[in-house]
Amino acid sequence: MALEMFRKEETLAMRKKLIGQSCRLFYSDDPVKIVRARGQYLYDENGKRYLDCISNVQHVGHCHPSITQAATTQMELLNANSRFLHDNIVQYADRLAATLPDKLRVFYFVNSGSEANDLALRLAHQYTQHEDVIVLDHAYHGHLTSLIDISPYKFQKLTGQKEWVHVAPIPDIYRGIFREDHPNPAQAYADTVKDVIDKVHQKGRKVSAFFSESLPSVGGQILLPKGYSTKVAEYVRSAGGVFVADEVQTGFGRVGSHFWAFQLQGDNFSPDIVTMGKPMGNGHPLSCVATTAEIAGAFTANGVEYFNTFGGNPVSCAIGLAVLDVIEKEDLRGNSSRVGGHLLDRLRQLQTKHPIIGDVRGVGLFVGLEMVTDKEQRTPATDAAAQVVRRLKEEYICVSTDGPWENIVKFKPPMCFSMEDADLVADRLHHILTDMERSHQKLDSGDLRLKEEYTCVSTDGPWENIVKFKPPMCFSMEDTDLVADRIHHILTDMERSHQKLDSGDF
């Protein structure tokens, strides 16, 4: 198939006509048309190469030859549903089991993170026979109706909060209710979940599950305080509920030091249900739910068969196995630790030079840079973050923003991201922030740039905000017109610069 069938303008026009407008594009004002990719690089229709800091789905790199070979080889042999006996599904489940705590030994294969989280919700309801679910503020767990109901990020914009859904504060030690100066933020935030459980019981209701991403992503690239999940799980289980760890974005070695992000909480912590998705198939639709024999047994006991047409098919499992092989053979967990650590170091160096960087946080290749207009007040710099995204695109680097105020520039690149890539991002970011600061200084300094137009004026007044004119008395009509015209030109240019800085328009 040809790399490009239509000109970019034609493709965009057809998309606007044929594809639902709620399915948004990156850089909607000037979308990038990508026709091929390899590793951590994307290529547009003109052959321009973009560094991809967005695609955590293409986990081991775009179009990895080992993955494409595994897919085509199995596709040529067999692709049937999982009702037929086949080696791939059991081999894959066995390989996954080796990465998880001992009690998580039963697997259900599905096709997307949303399917996985929906099934986890069903498992929790069936096992506990309770209905209520506790989630973190600004959480996102998927686009199905059941998951919009437990995703504050979505339901706050739509139908609102259901009676059976309860929201706990997100454990954000940078701008949350308990911050980095708190002596024990893990315990303090866990106690807020206990408070929610108590309120649920006061209403005569019962808790089915606590759902949380192991590292909240949409919530702002948040690192949970160590010990938080262990304590929350204790409270939730005491209330008759189960702990569900959503690893859809963070699993499969992205954090570097561990295969799963929930393992950052300590060796003794284990969820009751783990959901996984995006990176599993390196772009192929493949997801999974892992749980205990007891929870799976309760689900089986309801007498209703669970069947998924495509979940766990031989091709999907062959791809999943190949992804595990590449992670191991190419030491991608080690790479994530080394390169992610280097990127964090470079960004923290920038933080000392640019006051607009309020916080740098992350682990492995899961990194967030929070931008603020005031370091003391920690006021979100939403517009500036949007400008950084746009400016980096002009440098052929793709990033995006996240968080409740969209002021966190996030980095979740393919795991083959290199030291050179990290340096390129940091260098370009330094250049862009320096330029933005200079632009702001020009706007705020009171310098009308008339000197550059060979016109000499000065300022006066208590705040030096009055441009004064006291020329020689031979000043002419033509001189007056020249000054007025130049001031009009300069002010117009300054207003345009301010609009670019404040519009948030990509």
C-alpha positions as a Python dict, from the first residue, in 0.01 Angstrom:
ca = {
    (1, 'M'): (0, 0, 0),
    (2, 'A'): (124, 350, -84),
    (3, 'L'): (242, 559, 211),
    (4, 'E'): (3, 838, 111),
    (5, 'M'): (-316, 811, -95),
    (6, 'F'): (-438, 1170, -49),
    (7, 'R'): (-279, 1508, 1),
    (8, 'K'): (-281, 1624, 363),
    (9, 'E'): (-556, 1879, 294),
    (10, 'E'): (-774, 1612, 135),
    (11, 'T'): (-720, 1370, 421),
    (12, 'L'): (-813, 1639, 673),
    (13, 'A'): (-1124, 1739, 480),
    (14, 'M'): (-1236, 1375, 453),
    (15, 'R'): (-1173, 1317, 822),
    (16, 'K'): (-1384, 1619, 917),
    (17, 'K'): (-1664, 1485, 699),
    (18, 'L'): (-1646, 1114, 785),
    (19, 'I'): (-1506, 1085, 1140),
    (20, 'G'): (-1690, 1202, 1451),
    (21, 'Q'): (-1563, 1540, 1565),
    (22, 'S'): (-1533, 1421, 1925),
    (23, 'C'): (-1246, 1200, 1798),
    (24, 'R'): (-984, 1472, 1825),
    (25, 'L'): (-647, 1510, 1661),
    (26, 'F'): (-321, 1616, 1816),
    (27, 'Y'): (-239, 1976, 1714),
    (28, 'S'): (-593, 2033, 1584),
    (29, 'D'): (-510, 2370, 1421),
    (30, 'D'): (-229, 2216, 1217),
    (31, 'P'): (-237, 1834, 1247),
    (32, 'V'): (67, 1625, 1170),
    (33, 'K'): (5, 1363, 901),
    (34, 'I'): (212, 1057, 990),
    (35, 'V'): (271, 798, 718),
    (36, 'R'): (531, 570, 876),
    (37, 'A'): (722, 515, 1199),
    (38, 'R'): (1015, 320, 1340),
    (39, 'G'): (1147, 303, 1694),
    (40, 'Q'): (1086, 635, 1868),
    (41, 'Y'): (1045, 829, 1545),
    (42, 'L'): (744, 935, 1337),
    (43, 'Y'): (767, 1050, 974),
    (44, 'D'): (524, 1283, 801),
    (45, 'E'): (422, 1284, 435),
    (46, 'N'): (720, 1505, 349),
    (47, 'G'): (970, 1277, 520),
    (48, 'K'): (1016, 1504, 822),
    (49, 'R'): (1116, 1308, 1132),
    (50, 'Y'): (948, 1375, 1467),
    (51, 'L'): (1072, 1251, 1804),
    (52, 'D'): (778, 1073, 1967),
    (53, 'C'): (747, 1147, 2341),
    (54, 'I'): (375, 1059, 2345),
    (55, 'S'): (328, 699, 2231),
    (56, 'N'): (335, 477, 2538),
    (57, 'V'): (129, 229, 2333),
    (58, 'Q'): (417, 150, 2095),
    (59, 'H'): (601, 30, 2401),
    (60, 'V'): (912, -133, 2251),
    (61, 'G'): (920, 103, 1953),
    (62, 'H'): (710, 162, 1646),
    (63, 'C'): (701, -126, 1398),
    (64, 'H'): (956, -334, 1585),
    (65, 'P'): (1064, -610, 1342),
    (66, 'S'): (1033, -886, 1605),
    (67, 'I'): (672, -787, 1673),
    (68, 'T'): (568, -758, 1310),
    (69, 'Q'): (737, -1091, 1232),
    (70, 'A'): (557, -1267, 1519),
    (71, 'A'): (224, -1125, 1401),
    (72, 'T'): (264, -1224, 1036),
    (73, 'T'): (403, -1569, 1114),
    (74, 'Q'): (110, -1658, 1339),
    (75, 'M'): (-144, -1494, 1106),
    (76, 'E'): (-27, -1726, 829),
    (77, 'L'): (-86, -2031, 1051),
    (78, 'L'): (-404, -1969, 1251),
    (79, 'N'): (-616, -1698, 1406),
    (80, 'A'): (-923, -1838, 1581),
    (81, 'N'): (-1109, -1755, 1902),
    (82, 'S'): (-1004, -1887, 2241),
    (83, 'R'): (-1271, -2162, 2253),
    (84, 'F'): (-1027, -2374, 2053),
    (85, 'L'): (-739, -2520, 2252),
    (86, 'H'): (-409, -2351, 2162),
    (87, 'D'): (-63, -2318, 2319),
    (88, 'N'): (-20, -1941, 2279),
    (89, 'I'): (-280, -1830, 2533),
    (90, 'V'): (-155, -2056, 2813),
    (91, 'Q'): (210, -1984, 2738),
    (92, 'Y'): (140, -1611, 2747),
    (93, 'A'): (-59, -1635, 3071),
    (94, 'D'): (226, -1833, 3227),
    (95, 'R'): (482, -1570, 3123),
    (96, 'L'): (267, -1291, 3268),
    (97, 'A'): (214, -1484, 3591),
    (98, 'A'): (591, -1496, 3642),
    (99, 'T'): (597, -1113, 3663),
    (100, 'L'): (315, -1084, 3920),
    (101, 'P'): (267, -1166, 4289),
    (102, 'D'): (192, -1533, 4353),
    (103, 'K'): (-176, -1484, 4431),
    (104, 'L'): (-251, -1331, 4088),
    (105, 'R'): (-269, -1644, 3877),
    (106, 'V'): (-595, -1627, 3675),
    (107, 'F'): (-617, -1429, 3351),
    (108, 'Y'): (-889, -1299, 3122),
    (109, 'F'): (-774, -1165, 2785),
    (110, 'V'): (-959, -878, 2620),
    (111, 'N'): (-885, -610, 2360),
    (112, 'S'): (-859, -270, 2530),
    (113, 'G'): (-794, -108, 2864),
    (114, 'S'): (-1159, -8, 2880),
    (115, 'E'): (-1268, -369, 2836),
    (116, 'A'): (-1023, -477, 3105),
    (117, 'N'): (-1146, -220, 3357),
    (118, 'D'): (-1510, -297, 3282),
    (119, 'L'): (-1443, -666, 3347),
    (120, 'A'): (-1255, -580, 3669),
    (121, 'L'): (-1561, -388, 3784),
    (122, 'R'): (-1780, -692, 3715),
    (123, 'L'): (-1539, -923, 3898),
    (124, 'A'): (-1539, -696, 4203),
    (125, 'H'): (-1919, -669, 4211),
    (126, 'Q'): (-1963, -1045, 4173),
    (127, 'Y'): (-1705, -1137, 4436),
    (128, 'T'): (-1806, -886, 4705),
    (129, 'Q'): (-2178, -866, 4625),
    (130, 'H'): (-2140, -495, 4700),
    (131, 'E'): (-2196, -205, 4461),
    (132, 'D'): (-2005, 105, 4568),
    (133, 'V'): (-1669, 204, 4418),
    (134, 'I'): (-1409, 450, 4546),
    (135, 'V'): (-1189, 631, 4292),
    (136, 'L'): (-937, 915, 4298),
    (137, 'D'): (-1023, 1266, 4192),
    (138, 'H'): (-962, 1338, 3822),
    (139, 'A'): (-917, 966, 3754),
    (140, 'Y'): (-979, 817, 3410),
    (141, 'H'): (-1041, 443, 3367),
    (142, 'G'): (-1197, 416, 3020),
    (143, 'H'): (-1466, 524, 2777),
    (144, 'L'): (-1739, 262, 2837),
    (145, 'T'): (-2049, 385, 3020),
    (146, 'S'): (-1958, 184, 3330),
    (147, 'L'): (-1612, 342, 3334),
    (148, 'I'): (-1723, 698, 3266),
    (149, 'D'): (-1930, 647, 3582),
    (150, 'I'): (-1609, 583, 3783),
    (151, 'S'): (-1394, 844, 3603),
    (152, 'P'): (-1428, 1194, 3755),
    (153, 'Y'): (-1226, 1327, 3461),
    (154, 'K'): (-1523, 1234, 3242),
    (155, 'F'): (-1837, 1230, 3456),
    (156, 'Q'): (-1780, 1580, 3593),
    (157, 'K'): (-1827, 1705, 3236),
    (158, 'L'): (-2126, 1479, 3162),
    (159, 'T'): (-2402, 1332, 3380),
    (160, 'G'): (-2237, 1390, 3716),
    (161, 'Q'): (-2149, 1157, 4000),
    (162, 'K'): (-2358, 845, 4060),
    (163, 'E'): (-2476, 761, 4412),
    (164, 'W'): (-2261, 445, 4418),
    (165, 'V'): (-1939, 627, 4320),
    (166, 'H'): (-1724, 803, 4580),
    (167, 'V'): (-1422, 1025, 4515),
    (168, 'A'): (-1112, 1043, 4736),
    (169, 'P'): (-845, 1316, 4705),
    (170, 'I'): (-562, 1239, 4466),
    (171, 'P'): (-236, 1185, 4663),
    (172, 'D'): (-52, 1474, 4499),
    (173, 'I'): (223, 1593, 4732),
    (174, 'Y'): (301, 1894, 4510),
    (175, 'R'): (-37, 2069, 4505),
    (176, 'G'): (-271, 1839, 4701),
    (177, 'I'): (-412, 1880, 5051),
    (178, 'F'): (-102, 1714, 5203),
    (179, 'R'): (224, 1827, 5049),
    (180, 'E'): (594, 1744, 5052),
    (181, 'D'): (642, 1903, 5394),
    (182, 'H'): (392, 1665, 5558),
    (183, 'P'): (564, 1412, 5788),
    (184, 'N'): (364, 1115, 5654),
    (185, 'P'): (165, 1196, 5339),
    (186, 'A'): (104, 828, 5260),
    (187, 'Q'): (-83, 775, 5587),
    (188, 'A'): (-262, 1111, 5563),
    (189, 'Y'): (-393, 1043, 5212),
    (190, 'A'): (-483, 683, 5300),
    (191, 'D'): (-686, 816, 5591),
    (192, 'T'): (-892, 1024, 5346),
    (193, 'V'): (-996, 694, 5184),
    (194, 'K'): (-1088, 562, 5530),
    (195, 'D'): (-1304, 873, 5577),
    (196, 'V'): (-1481, 798, 5246),
    (197, 'I'): (-1543, 438, 5355),
    (198, 'D'): (-1693, 561, 5684),
    (199, 'K'): (-1929, 792, 5495),
    (200, 'V'): (-2033, 506, 5265),
    (201, 'H'): (-2122, 297, 5571),
    (202, 'Q'): (-2313, 587, 5728),
    (203, 'K'): (-2538, 583, 5422),
    (204, 'G'): (-2605, 213, 5472),
    (205, 'R'): (-2403, 117, 5165),
    (206, 'K'): (-2107, -120, 5116),
    (207, 'V'): (-1778, -88, 4928),
    (208, 'S'): (-1709, -320, 4636),
    (209, 'A'): (-1375, -184, 4517),
    (210, 'F'): (-1112, 85, 4530),
    (211, 'F'): (-991, 165, 4176),
    (212, 'S'): (-666, 349, 4117),
    (213, 'E'): (-400, 383, 3851),
    (214, 'S'): (-72, 276, 4006),
    (215, 'L'): (63, 613, 3884),
    (216, 'P'): (-224, 852, 3807),
    (217, 'S'): (-159, 978, 3456),
    (218, 'V'): (-453, 1194, 3351),
    (219, 'G'): (-448, 1321, 3710),
    (220, 'G'): (-107, 1476, 3642),
    (221, 'Q'): (175, 1218, 3629),
    (222, 'I'): (144, 1161, 4003),
    (223, 'L'): (376, 939, 4208),
    (224, 'L'): (180, 782, 4494),
    (225, 'P'): (358, 819, 4830),
    (226, 'K'): (518, 487, 4922),
    (227, 'G'): (298, 294, 5162),
    (228, 'Y'): (-23, 461, 5046),
    (229, 'S'): (-160, 163, 4853),
    (230, 'T'): (-76, -84, 5130),
    (231, 'K'): (-272, 117, 5385),
    (232, 'V'): (-564, 182, 5148),
    (233, 'A'): (-584, -189, 5066),
    (234, 'E'): (-601, -264, 5440),
    (235, 'Y'): (-893, -23, 5485),
    (236, 'V'): (-1076, -141, 5173),
    (237, 'R'): (-1042, -512, 5252),
    (238, 'S'): (-1160, -450, 5609),
    (239, 'A'): (-1472, -299, 5455),
    (240, 'G'): (-1528, -608, 5239),
    (241, 'G'): (-1396, -457, 4917),
    (242, 'V'): (-1109, -534, 4679),
    (243, 'F'): (-815, -326, 4553),
    (244, 'V'): (-796, -283, 4175),
    (245, 'A'): (-468, -158, 4028),
    (246, 'D'): (-507, -2, 3684),
    (247, 'E'): (-176, -65, 3506),
    (248, 'V'): (-311, 14, 3158),
    (249, 'Q'): (-69, 304, 3113),
    (250, 'T'): (215, 217, 3348),
    (251, 'G'): (281, -158, 3326),
    (252, 'F'): (538, -370, 3143),
    (253, 'G'): (852, -209, 3281),
    (254, 'R'): (786, 158, 3210),
    (255, 'V'): (899, 253, 3560),
    (256, 'G'): (1230, 73, 3502),
    (257, 'S'): (1302, -61, 3848),
    (258, 'H'): (994, -287, 3844),
    (259, 'F'): (777, -459, 3587),
    (260, 'W'): (458, -313, 3737),
    (261, 'A'): (417, 34, 3885),
    (262, 'F'): (220, -99, 4184),
    (263, 'Q'): (543, -277, 4289),
    (264, 'L'): (688, 65, 4373),
    (265, 'Q'): (469, 47, 4685),
    (266, 'G'): (682, -233, 4828),
    (267, 'D'): (742, -606, 4797),
    (268, 'N'): (463, -692, 5039),
    (269, 'F'): (189, -510, 4850),
    (270, 'S'): (-34, -694, 4605),
    (271, 'P'): (-362, -578, 4450),
    (272, 'D'): (-657, -817, 4425),
    (273, 'I'): (-712, -737, 4057),
    (274, 'V'): (-469, -590, 3803),
    (275, 'T'): (-576, -451, 3466),
    (276, 'M'): (-330, -403, 3182),
    (277, 'G'): (-353, -275, 2828),
    (278, 'K'): (-186, -10, 2613),
    (279, 'P'): (174, -140, 2591),
    (280, 'M'): (83, -511, 2584),
    (281, 'G'): (54, -546, 2209),
    (282, 'N'): (285, -261, 2097),
    (283, 'G'): (-6, -111, 1904),
    (284, 'H'): (-202, -432, 1849),
    (285, 'P'): (-529, -438, 2051),
    (286, 'L'): (-444, -662, 2345),
    (287, 'S'): (-540, -625, 2711),
    (288, 'C'): (-587, -840, 3017),
    (289, 'V'): (-724, -877, 3368),
    (290, 'A'): (-526, -1072, 3628),
    (291, 'T'): (-688, -1177, 3954),
    (292, 'T'): (-697, -1437, 4231),
    (293, 'A'): (-844, -1786, 4214),
    (294, 'E'): (-1104, -1685, 4474),
    (295, 'I'): (-1232, -1385, 4277),
    (296, 'A'): (-1228, -1581, 3951),
    (297, 'G'): (-1416, -1865, 4122),
    (298, 'A'): (-1693, -1632, 4234),
    (299, 'F'): (-1724, -1502, 3878),
    (300, 'T'): (-1751, -1857, 3743),
    (301, 'A'): (-2009, -1947, 4009),
    (302, 'N'): (-2263, -1703, 3868),
    (303, 'G'): (-2329, -1961, 3597),
    (304, 'V'): (-2286, -1717, 3308),
    (305, 'E'): (-2010, -1790, 3057),
    (306, 'Y'): (-1761, -1515, 2985),
    (307, 'F'): (-1661, -1508, 2619),
    (308, 'N'): (-1465, -1251, 2423),
    (309, 'T'): (-1458, -1296, 2043),
    (310, 'F'): (-1105, -1169, 1990),
    (311, 'G'): (-956, -1176, 2340),
    (312, 'G'): (-663, -1417, 2369),
    (313, 'N'): (-658, -1521, 2005),
    (314, 'P'): (-336, -1687, 1880),
    (315, 'V'): (-213, -1379, 1690),
    (316, 'S'): (-268, -1145, 1985),
    (317, 'C'): (-91, -1382, 2222),
    (318, 'A'): (198, -1432, 1977),
    (319, 'I'): (241, -1055, 1969),
    (320, 'G'): (221, -1034, 2347),
    (321, 'L'): (489, -1299, 2383),
    (322, 'A'): (713, -1117, 2136),
    (323, 'V'): (676, -794, 2334),
    (324, 'L'): (789, -972, 2651),
    (325, 'D'): (1087, -1116, 2461),
    (326, 'V'): (1194, -774, 2332),
    (327, 'I'): (1163, -613, 2676),
    (328, 'E'): (1397, -877, 2811),
    (329, 'K'): (1643, -911, 2522),
    (330, 'E'): (1690, -537, 2474),
    (331, 'D'): (1697, -462, 2847),
    (332, 'L'): (1426, -201, 2806),
    (333, 'R'): (1359, -185, 3178),
    (334, 'G'): (1725, -99, 3230),
    (335, 'N'): (1705, 154, 2950),
    (336, 'S'): (1400, 310, 3109),
    (337, 'S'): (1584, 351, 3438),
    (338, 'R'): (1898, 495, 3280),
    (339, 'V'): (1740, 725, 3021),
    (340, 'G'): (1448, 823, 3242),
    (341, 'G'): (1687, 909, 3524),
    (342, 'H'): (1896, 1119, 3286),
    (343, 'L'): (1587, 1300, 3154),
    (344, 'L'): (1474, 1376, 3509),
    (345, 'D'): (1821, 1511, 3592),
    (346, 'R'): (1822, 1738, 3287),
    (347, 'L'): (1470, 1866, 3357),
    (348, 'R'): (1557, 1935, 3722),
    (349, 'Q'): (1859, 2135, 3604),
    (350, 'L'): (1619, 2340, 3389),
    (351, 'Q'): (1395, 2386, 3694),
    (352, 'T'): (1677, 2582, 3864),
    (353, 'K'): (1703, 2812, 3562),
    (354, 'H'): (1339, 2866, 3471),
    (355, 'P'): (1094, 2980, 3741),
    (356, 'I'): (802, 2867, 3525),
    (357, 'I'): (893, 2504, 3606),
    (358, 'G'): (724, 2437, 3939),
    (359, 'D'): (788, 2065, 3973),
    (360, 'V'): (962, 1780, 3794),
    (361, 'R'): (852, 1431, 3890),
    (362, 'G'): (859, 1081, 3754),
    (363, 'V'): (1012, 738, 3753),
    (364, 'G'): (1164, 557, 3457),
    (365, 'L'): (1008, 686, 3136),
    (366, 'F'): (698, 821, 3310),
    (367, 'V'): (782, 1189, 3360),
    (368, 'G'): (586, 1507, 3424),
    (369, 'L'): (700, 1870, 3416),
    (370, 'E'): (453, 2097, 3596),
    (371, 'M'): (444, 2458, 3481),
    (372, 'V'): (336, 2743, 3707),
    (373, 'T'): (310, 3119, 3683),
    (374, 'D'): (403, 3164, 4050),
    (375, 'K'): (623, 2918, 4241),
    (376, 'E'): (492, 3027, 4580),
    (377, 'Q'): (123, 3005, 4490),
    (378, 'R'): (183, 2719, 4242),
    (379, 'T'): (-64, 2879, 4000),
    (380, 'P'): (-107, 2651, 3696),
    (381, 'A'): (53, 2791, 3379),
    (382, 'T'): (-195, 2631, 3140),
    (383, 'D'): (-135, 2868, 2850),
    (384, 'A'): (242, 2847, 2878),
    (385, 'A'): (229, 2465, 2880),
    (386, 'A'): (20, 2475, 2563),
    (387, 'Q'): (274, 2706, 2403),
    (388, 'V'): (557, 2469, 2496),
    (389, 'V'): (372, 2184, 2323),
    (390, 'R'): (327, 2396, 2012),
    (391, 'R'): (686, 2520, 2009),
    (392, 'L'): (827, 2169, 2057),
    (393, 'K'): (619, 2054, 1761),
    (394, 'E'): (793, 2324, 1556),
    (395, 'E'): (1119, 2158, 1666),
    (396, 'Y'): (980, 1819, 1549),
    (397, 'I'): (928, 1688, 1902),
    (398, 'C'): (584, 1555, 1998),
    (399, 'V'): (466, 1598, 2357),
    (400, 'S'): (129, 1664, 2518),
    (401, 'T'): (-17, 1799, 2842),
    (402, 'D'): (-219, 1647, 3123),
    (403, 'G'): (-351, 1718, 3470),
    (404, 'P'): (-665, 1898, 3594),
    (405, 'W'): (-536, 2228, 3454),
    (406, 'E'): (-350, 2086, 3153),
    (407, 'N'): (-31, 2247, 3282),
    (408, 'I'): (182, 1935, 3304),
    (409, 'V'): (399, 1853, 3004),
    (410, 'K'): (419, 1474, 3004),
    (411, 'F'): (677, 1237, 2863),
    (412, 'K'): (580, 872, 2802),
    (413, 'P'): (787, 778, 2497),
    (414, 'P'): (857, 434, 2350),
    (415, 'M'): (1095, 244, 2577),
    (416, 'C'): (1377, 259, 2322),
    (417, 'F'): (1411, 635, 2390),
    (418, 'S'): (1781, 717, 2407),
    (419, 'M'): (2015, 943, 2604),
    (420, 'E'): (2055, 1155, 2292),
    (421, 'D'): (1678, 1189, 2267),
    (422, 'A'): (1658, 1302, 2630),
    (423, 'D'): (1933, 1560, 2572),
    (424, 'L'): (1760, 1688, 2259),
    (425, 'V'): (1433, 1737, 2447),
    (426, 'A'): (1604, 1916, 2736),
    (427, 'D'): (1809, 2140, 2508),
    (428, 'R'): (1509, 2240, 2296),
    (429, 'L'): (1298, 2298, 2605),
    (430, 'H'): (1566, 2523, 2755),
    (431, 'H'): (1579, 2725, 2433),
    (432, 'I'): (1200, 2760, 2417),
    (433, 'L'): (1158, 2861, 2782),
    (434, 'T'): (1442, 3112, 2751),
    (435, 'D'): (1273, 3264, 2446),
    (436, 'M'): (935, 3276, 2621),
    (437, 'E'): (1090, 3450, 2922),
    (438, 'R'): (1255, 3708, 2699),
    (439, 'S'): (924, 3772, 2526),
    (440, 'H'): (757, 3826, 2862),
    (441, 'Q'): (1034, 4059, 2971),
    (442, 'K'): (988, 4267, 2657),
    (443, 'L'): (617, 4288, 2727),
    (444, 'D'): (661, 4376, 3094),
    (445, 'S'): (970, 4599, 3093),
    (446, 'G'): (809, 4922, 2967),
    (447, 'D'): (1060, 4936, 2681),
    (448, 'L'): (862, 5040, 2371),
    (449, 'R'): (1155, 4952, 2147),
    (450, 'L'): (1149, 5304, 2004),
    (451, 'K'): (1528, 5309, 2030),
    (452, 'E'): (1532, 5031, 1769),
    (453, 'E'): (1337, 5270, 1546),
    (454, 'Y'): (1599, 5543, 1608),
    (455, 'T'): (1356, 5736, 1827),
    (456, 'C'): (1472, 5837, 2177),
    (457, 'V'): (1222, 5855, 2463),
    (458, 'S'): (1230, 5771, 2834),
    (459, 'T'): (993, 5680, 3118),
    (460, 'D'): (895, 5852, 3440),
    (461, 'G'): (652, 5833, 3730),
    (462, 'P'): (647, 5633, 4057),
    (463, 'W'): (625, 5306, 3864),
    (464, 'E'): (822, 5419, 3556),
    (465, 'N'): (512, 5345, 3346),
    (466, 'I'): (477, 5685, 3181),
    (467, 'V'): (648, 5733, 2846),
    (468, 'K'): (737, 6100, 2835),
    (469, 'F'): (792, 6334, 2539),
    (470, 'K'): (985, 6658, 2597),
    (471, 'P'): (1158, 6717, 2262),
    (472, 'P'): (1333, 7031, 2139),
    (473, 'M'): (1082, 7303, 2044),
    (474, 'C'): (1167, 7267, 1678),
    (475, 'F'): (990, 6924, 1676),
    (476, 'S'): (785, 6905, 1355),
    (477, 'M'): (449, 6766, 1240),
    (478, 'E'): (638, 6496, 1050),
    (479, 'D'): (828, 6401, 1369),
    (480, 'T'): (499, 6372, 1557),
    (481, 'D'): (350, 6146, 1288),
    (482, 'L'): (662, 5930, 1285),
    (483, 'V'): (647, 5874, 1663),
    (484, 'A'): (275, 5795, 1659),
    (485, 'D'): (312, 5555, 1367),
    (486, 'R'): (605, 5375, 1531),
    (487, 'I'): (423, 5345, 1865),
    (488, 'H'): (119, 5202, 1688),
    (489, 'H'): (335, 4944, 1511),
    (490, 'I'): (519, 4845, 1831),
    (491, 'L'): (204, 4816, 2043),
    (492, 'T'): (33, 4607, 1776),
    (493, 'D'): (333, 4373, 1766),
    (494, 'M'): (337, 4346, 2147),
    (495, 'E'): (-34, 4265, 2159),
    (496, 'R'): (12, 3990, 1903),
    (497, 'S'): (300, 3847, 2108),
    (498, 'H'): (82, 3853, 2420),
    (499, 'Q'): (-195, 3669, 2236),
    (500, 'K'): (51, 3398, 2128),
    (501, 'L'): (171, 3360, 2487),
    (502, 'D'): (-176, 3351, 2643),
    (503, 'S'): (-404, 3186, 2391),
    (504, 'G'): (-313, 2824, 2460),
    (505, 'D'): (-373, 2768, 2088),
    (506, 'F'): (-162, 2484, 1953),
}
